Amino acid sequence: ALSCSKSCWSVAMRDPKDGSWSKQKAREVQGVLIRNGFGGEGWEGGTVKSDLIAVVAAYKAWASFSKEKERRHFASHNALDHNALREISGLRSQFKGYLVDAGFISQKPPSQLQSRLKLVSDDAILTSCCLVAGLYPNIATLLRPAKGRGNAKGGRLMTKDGDVCRPSSNSFQVERIRNAAEKGKDAYAVFHAKYRTVSAQQQGGSIQRNESFLSEVNFVSRYALLLFGGDVDVCDNAIVLDGWLKFKVGDKGQTGAILIQELRKELDIVMTKHIMAEETEGENGDIGVIEKECIDVMEVVRTLLLDE
């Protein structure tokens, strides 16, 4: 229904323990690939700062080559794991077959209206919404440095249970969080897993303290959380998500909060219709009523995300 299923397949089929990145990472080369690829700077489908979107960027760039020799050369040049990418490709095809057999997706090409509205698989903004839905309730907030907080520099991520964490060392968000300023747009992230180190006494008597780390960190919009996250409640002029994240929606107070809640309900209705419908297209290959409703709602959602 979000028209970004192919990008989600790349995320779902990766191996979290290994992934597409070579163990001998050339971070600078990989960083250029990510900035210029899917979800990168200036990407038509929106810019998203995300480790999992980076996986999609790597796969799309690798898959753009048709010959095996070209793909292997590209992987070597960009410090990617060619075998891992081949495995993702095979699993994507297998998973697509399952979805087609189940009737969840169609093998027909996108309708003209879909193409015109650009609700296609290259939409990184809507793909990030799928990450929120898939990784919930693993949400963290970015704690930015503040004046008067001693010599603390950079940012940290805090989870619902109060743990203050860092991104894992192989995350592409390490530098971004480390260099976080007092003000900025990034505020919320979803992650795959949390790990904690164990205290140990090192040589010389020094003690290594417990630290918590988050793997596969993905910065997301607050509206993505409100529309695709957990339970929401309207409290005065704000929305409370999952009992701990409080958002003020624009200058309309309670009216704005209620509008977001109603849009979320409409999303559920339209997506349920889309999934349950046997055919979303009308006669002569024209766009059907259900698909039109879905596209209209997705356009509202995308506009909301871009305006934040």
N, C-alpha and C positions, 0 to 999 in steps of 0.2 A: 504493500500500500504506500510506503514511503518512496518507492522507486529507486532504492539504493541497495537492493539485495546483494548485488554482485560484490560490492565493497565489503558488506558484512560477511560474506562467505570467506573472503580473504582473512578477515580477523578471526572468524570462528575456526578456520582450518589450520591456523598457525600452531606451532608447538611452543607453549609458554616457557618450557625449560630450555629450549634451544632457539627457535625462531628463524627468521630469514637472515639475521645479521651474522656475519662471520665472527668466530671467536677472537680472531686477531683483528679487532675493529680499527678501521681507519676513520675515526670520527669526523675528521674534517671533510673527507670525500662524501661520506654518508650524509653529513649535514647539508651539503650543497644539493644532493639528490632530493632530500626532503623539502628544502626551501623552494626548489623549482618544480616539484611534483604535485601529486594529488593533495589538496588541502594546504599547499604551501603559499608563499607570499604571492599575491596577485592571482591566485587560482580563481577561475570564473565561478566555480561552485562554492566559494567561500574559503577563508583561511581558518584552520583549526590547529591549535598547539597540542599535539597528542602523540603518544608513543604508538598507539594502535593505528591511528591514521597514517603514521610513518610506515607501518607495515604495508598498508594498502598502496602507498606511494611507491614503495620498493617493488611490490608485485606488479602494479600496472606498468611501471617503466620496463621491468624485465619481460613481461608478457607482450609488450609492444613489438618485440622482435619475433619473427615467425620461425627462424631457423635455430636449431639446437646450438650450433656453433656460435651464433651471434649472442644467444642468451648466456652461454657459458662465459664468453668474453666479457659481456656486460657485467655479469656477477663478479668476475674476478677484478675488473677495473674499479668497481664500486664497493669492494669488500663485503659482498653478499654471499650467502650460502646457496649455491646453485641447486644442490640436492633438496634443500628445504623448500625452495621455491617450486621445484618440480612436484614435490609432494603436495604442496598447497594447491597447485593446478589440478592434480588428479583428484584430490578430495573435493574441490569446488565442483568439478564436473559430476562427480558421484552424488554430491548433495543436491545439485540442481536437478538431477534425474529424479531423486526422491520427491522434491517439491512439485515437479511437473506431474508425476504419477499421483500425488495426493491432491492435485488440483489447486494448489496454492498460487502457482504462477503459470503464465502462459508462454508458449514459445513464439507467439506472434510478435512482430516488431512493434515498438511503441507507436501509439496513435499520433497523428499530426499535432493534435492539441497538446499532448504530453511533451512533444519535442519543442513546440513553440513556448511552452511554459518552463522549459528547461528542468522539468522534474525527472531527471535521468540519473543513472548510476554514478555520474561524476559529481554529484552534489555532496560535498564534504560536510556542509552544515547539517543536513538531514541525517547523514551517517553518524554524526556525533550524537544526535538524539537517540539513535539505536544503541550507541554505546552506553548512554545513561540507562536505558531500559534494560540492557543486558547485564550491566555491572552493579546496578542498584542492589543492596543498600550501601555499597562501598563508596561513600562520599567523604571528601575531605575539604576543609576550607583553608585558604592561604592566609597565614599569619604574616603580615608585613611588618618590617621593622618600624619602630615608633620612637619618637624623641623621648628621652628620659628613661629608656630601657637599657641602661648601662652601655656596654660596648657591643651589644648584639647587632650583628649585621646580617643582611639577607633575610630570606623568608623561611618559613617552616610550614608544614602541612599538619592540620589537626583533624583527627577523626571524631566520630560521635562519642566514643568512650573517653575522650580527653587526651588521648595519646598524641604527643607532638612528634612528628615523623619527618624523615628526609626521603627523597626519591632514591630508589636503588641506584647503584653506581652506573649501570648500563642504560639508565633512562636518558632520553634526549631532553628532559626537562630539568636536569641537574643545574646547569648554568643559569637557566631562566629563574629558578627558585632561589639559587644562591645570590643572584644579583638583583633580587626583587627590591624595588624602591618603596618609599613610604606610601606612594599612591600609584594606582594602575588599574587596568580593566580586569585582569585575571583575579578571580576570587574563589572559584569552586572547581573541584576536580573529581573525577571518578577514577578508581584504580582497580587492579585485578586482585591483588593479595597484599597482606601485611605480614612482615617478618620482624622478629625481635632477636637481637643479639643477647648472649648470656654474659654476665659479668665474669671477668677472669683476671687473675693477678699476673702481670707481666714481669719481665726481668727488671730488676731495679726497685721492685716493690710497688710500682704504679698499678692502679686498678682500672681496667677498662669498664666503663659504665654501660648499663643496658641502653640500647638504642633501638628505635623502631624505624623500619624502612618500608616504603610502598613500591610495589612493582607495577609497571605499565601505567603510568600516570597520564591522564587525559584531561586537559582543561576544557570546561564546558560552560555554556551560558546558563544563567539562572532560570531563564524561561525554558530551557531544555529540561532542567531539573523539575520545574513546576508542572510541565506538561507530560513528562515521561518518567518521573520519579515515583516516589511512594505516596502515601496518604497525605492529603492536604486539608487544612482547616482554615476557615476565615476567622481571624481574631481582630476585632475592631477594624482598623484600616490596613491590615497586613495579612499575609498568608503564611502559615506555619507548615513546613514540610517535615514529615517524619518526626514531629514532636520536638525538633531542636533547631532547625534552620528557619529563620524569620525573614521574610521579604516584604518590602514596601513596594507596591506596584504603581509607579507614576504618581501623578498629583491628584488622582481621582479618589484616593482613599479606598473606602469599602467598596465603592462601585467598581473600581479597577480590579480589586481582588475577586469580586463575584464574577466579573467578565472572564477572568482567567480560569476560574473554576468551571464556568459554563463551556468555554472553549475546550477544556479537557474532556468534559462529558461528550461534546460533539465529536471529538476525536475518537473516543471509544465507540460511539455509534457508527460512524462512517467506516472505521477500520473493520468492525465486526461485519458490516454489510459487505464490504469488499472481500473479506475472507470467505463468507458463507455463500456469496453469489456464484452460480455456476458459469455465468458469462457476464463480463463487464462491458463488452462492446455491443453496440446496437447493430442494426441491419446494415448490410453493405460495408462492413468494417468501420462504420462511424463510431465515435465515442459514445458509450452508453451513459445512462443517467447516473448509475452508481459510480462509475469511474469519474464522471464530471464532478460529482459531489466530493469525491476524495481529493481530486486535484484542487478544487476551490479551497477546501479546508487546509491542504498542505501549503498552498500559496499564502494563506493568512499566517500560518505557523512560521513559514520561512521569512516573511516580512517582519514579523515580530522579533525573530532571532537576529536579523540583520540590523534592525533599528536599535538594538540594545547598546 
